[in-house]
């Protein structure tokens, strides 16, 4: 039994390097305030180690926003394939149930815009609006019935921070 919610635990894992780096650096500062030279050397060592963890965290944190637009989108044989090291996947055009343009507020820094494709079998594919090959995705929508390209254009031009439903399969 755990007392920490899954969302909180995932944030703790994400910021693990930062937390460890700060704690080790604080231990290093405590040793630096000593008057004995062996303690000062140990303090410098802890401070260096803590700084290494912090630099590692900031390198990952800074490049994580840049990785959102990395990847490539392909449309082959009625399959939409998003090639990405972390968030890759595929979905069939025939299995699509809903297409949305979503705005994901990540912390206080960046509002990222994603296409969210939902399938019939609770499968989904999410990829950034600015991914390479997104033109092939827009062109492939011709195979879907009653796609409102005006709504797509309005959704892409919109600066609102709300999710926009672009297309939904009509079930009879």
N, C-alpha and C positions, 0 to 999 in steps of 0.2 A: 504494500500500500504506500502510495506516495502523497506527500502533502503539497507538492508543486505541480501546478497545471502544466499540460503539455506545451502550451504556447510560451509560458514563462521559461520552461526548461529549454526550449529551442532557442530562445533569446540568450539564455545563459551560455549555451554551447556556442552561439555565434560570437559572443563577446568574451569568450574564455581567455584568449590571449591577452586581451586588454586587462581583464581582472587579475590574471596571474602576474602580468608585467607591473601593474600598480602595486600589488602586494609585495613583490620581490623588491621593487624600488624603495618602498617604505621601510622594509627591513634594512636595506642598504643605507638609507639615510640615518636610521637609528644607530647603526654601527659607525657611521661617519662622525657622529656627534661624540664619540668616545675620545678619551685622551691617550689611549694606548695605540701604538702604531700597528700591531697585528689586527686589532679591531678595525682600524681605518682601512687597511688593505682588504679585509673581508668585506667591509662596507662598499669599497670601490668595485670589488668583484660582483657583489649583489646588485649594485647600481648598474653596472654594465649589462648583467644578465637581464635585469628588468627592462632596461632600454631596448635590448634586443627583442624581447617579447612585444614591447609596444610598437617598435618599428615594423615587426612582422604583422601585427594586427592592422596598423594603418595602411600598409601596402595592400593587404587583402581588402580592407574596407574601401579604399580609394578605387581599386580596380574592379570591385564588384559592380559599380554603376556602369563602368565602361563595358563590362561583359554582357550587359543586357542587350545591346545592339549587335553583339557578335553572333554570328551564325549565318545560316543560309536557308532559304525556303524554296522547296521544289514542289512542283505539281506534275505528277506523272501517273498515267493510267487511273485517273479519278481519285488519286491519293494525294493529300497535302502532307508533305514531309518537312518537318522543321529540324534541321541538323544543327545541334548545339551540344556542347560538352555536358551541360548540367540539365537544361530544360528541354531537351529534344523530344520528339515524338512524331506520331502520325495519326491521321484521321481520314476516313473515306468521305468523299463528297456525297455519296449515297446515304451515309449514316448521319449526316448533319441534321441537327434539330434546331439549333439557334446559333446566330452569329452576333456577337456584341463587341462594342468598343468600350473597354474598361479603363478607368483611370485609377491607378494604384498609388496612393500616397504613401511613400516610404519614409517614415520619420518626418523630420522637419525640413528635409533637403530637396528631394526631387519628386515631382509628380510624373510618373511614367505612364505611357499609354500603350495598351496591349490589345491585340485582337484575341478574343476568347471564342473558340469554336466548341460547341457542346454537341455530343453525339447522342444517338438513341440509347445506347447501352451504358450511359453514365460516363462515357469516355470524354475527355476534353483535351484540347490543344491550345496553348497560350503562347503567343509570340509577339515581340515588339512591333510597333507600327513601322518603324524605320529599318526593319531587317532587310538584308539584301535578298531580292527575289520576290518581294511582296507584290510586284506588278503582275506576276504570274498568278498569284492568288486572286487578285481582283479580276483578272481576265477569266479565271476558272469559274467565277460566280455566274457566268452565262448559262451554265448547265442547271442552275437552280431556278425554280419557278417563282415568278413575281419578286425579283430582287429590285429594290428601289435604290438605284445608283445615286439619286439625289440625296437620300438619307445617308448614304456612305460618304458623299462629298461634304454634307453638313456636319456629320460626325467627325470627319478628319479635320475640318476647319474650326470646329468648336473648341473653345478654351475653357468650357465648363468643367468642373471637377465632379462630374456625375457619369455614371455608366449609361451607355446609349445602346439600345437594342436596334440592330440594323436589319436583321432578317430572322424570321421564325417560320418553321415548317408548318403548313396548314394541314391539320389532321381532320379527316372527315368522319 
